[in-house]
Amino acid sequence: MIWRIQRRDGWLYIYLLLEFQSAVDPRVALRILVYTGLLYQDLIRRGEVSRGEKLPAVFPLSSTMAAIRGALPATLAS
């Protein structure tokens, strides 16, 4: 889901990614980066970003629905 919010200095895109997986994937951050890049490509292709214009801010939020019990350390020091 993508929301576009008008700000004084331009648009802000909030990108909500919901993934249903059976296991924890350590490459989630890479996938978020790829999805954000694809969003930028689509904005450029549709002419919403002109040549030389700054790309809009994108705030990606990701939630993975996976069983993670025991997969994460119990403390930050671990």
HULIN-V302719 format. One record per backbone hydrogen bond with DSSP energy under -0.5 kcal/mol. NH is the residue of the N-H (numbers start at 1). CO is the residue of the C=O. If there is no record, write none. Layout:
# HULIN-V302719
((NH	CO) (NH	CO))
This chain:
# HULIN-V302719
((3	14) (5	12) (7	10) (10	7) (12	5) (13	57) (14	3) (14	12) (15	13) (15	59) (16	1) (16	14) (17	15) (17	61) (18	16) (19	17) (19	63) (21	19) (21	65) (26	24) (28	25) (31	27) (32	28) (33	29) (34	30) (35	31) (36	32) (37	33) (38	34) (39	35) (40	36) (41	37) (42	38) (43	39) (44	40) (45	41) (46	42) (47	44) (48	43) (49	43) (53	50) (57	11) (59	13) (60	58) (61	15) (63	17) (65	19) (65	63) (66	64) (68	66) (71	68) (72	68) (78	75))
